[in-house]
Amino acid sequence: MAIQTQNLDEHNSKVVVRNFINALNAENFAAAREQLADDMIFKGVMGERRGADVYMEDMKKMKFKYEIKKLFVDGNDISL
């Protein structure tokens, strides 16, 4: 039973990340924001952002486009 729950969690995590990336690429920032937890922390090469609203303000300015080559999932942890 735990394995089935883990697979569902991993599937749901993939769906959230794909929805987020697709919304960013379409510049639908409201839809992208809906995928984020309010208290999220982003750590990347350009520094750290605390909070979904702060992070999304940066994304609106940068308008990056992403292409997912490979998505790795371990529970709720995802790398792409």
C-alpha positions as CSV (number, residue, x, y, z in Angstrom):
1,M,0.0,0.0,0.0
2,A,2.8,2.5,0.8
3,I,4.3,1.9,-2.6
4,Q,1.1,2.9,-4.3
5,T,0.9,6.0,-2.2
6,Q,4.5,6.9,-3.1
7,N,3.8,6.4,-6.8
8,L,0.8,8.7,-6.5
9,D,2.8,11.4,-4.7
10,E,5.5,11.2,-7.3
11,H,2.9,11.5,-10.1
12,N,1.3,14.5,-8.4
13,S,4.7,16.1,-7.9
14,K,5.4,15.7,-11.6
15,V,2.1,17.2,-12.6
16,V,2.6,20.2,-10.4
17,V,6.1,20.9,-11.8
18,R,5.0,20.4,-15.4
19,N,2.0,22.7,-14.9
20,F,4.3,25.3,-13.4
21,I,6.8,25.1,-16.2
22,N,4.1,25.2,-18.9
23,A,2.5,28.2,-17.3
24,L,5.8,30.1,-17.0
25,N,6.6,29.3,-20.7
26,A,3.1,30.7,-21.7
27,E,3.7,33.7,-19.4
28,N,0.6,32.8,-17.5
29,F,2.1,33.9,-14.2
30,A,-1.2,33.6,-12.3
31,A,-1.5,29.9,-13.2
32,A,2.2,29.4,-12.4
33,R,1.7,31.0,-9.0
34,E,-1.1,28.7,-8.2
35,Q,1.3,25.8,-8.3
36,L,3.6,27.2,-5.5
37,A,3.3,27.0,-1.8
38,D,3.2,30.5,-0.2
39,D,6.3,29.8,1.9
40,M,8.4,28.3,-0.8
41,I,12.2,28.9,-0.9
42,F,14.0,29.0,-4.3
43,K,17.8,28.5,-4.3
44,G,19.5,28.9,-7.6
45,V,22.6,30.4,-9.3
46,M,21.1,33.9,-9.1
47,G,20.5,33.7,-5.3
48,E,17.7,32.8,-3.0
49,R,14.1,33.9,-3.1
50,R,11.8,33.5,0.0
51,G,8.1,33.3,-0.7
52,A,6.1,32.5,-3.8
53,D,5.1,36.1,-4.5
54,V,8.7,37.4,-4.3
55,Y,9.8,34.6,-6.6
56,M,7.0,35.2,-9.1
57,E,7.8,38.9,-9.3
58,D,11.3,38.0,-10.5
59,M,9.9,35.4,-13.0
60,K,7.6,38.1,-14.5
61,K,10.7,40.3,-15.1
62,M,13.0,37.6,-16.5
63,K,10.5,35.7,-18.7
64,F,12.7,32.7,-18.9
65,K,11.6,29.8,-21.1
66,Y,12.3,26.2,-20.1
67,E,12.5,22.9,-21.9
68,I,12.3,19.8,-19.7
69,K,14.8,17.3,-20.9
70,K,14.5,14.9,-18.0
71,L,12.5,15.0,-14.8
72,F,13.8,13.0,-11.7
73,V,11.4,12.3,-8.8
74,D,12.1,11.0,-5.3
75,G,8.9,11.5,-3.3
76,N,8.2,15.2,-3.3
77,D,11.8,16.1,-4.4
78,I,12.2,16.9,-8.1
79,S,15.1,17.8,-10.3
80,L,14.9,18.8,-13.9
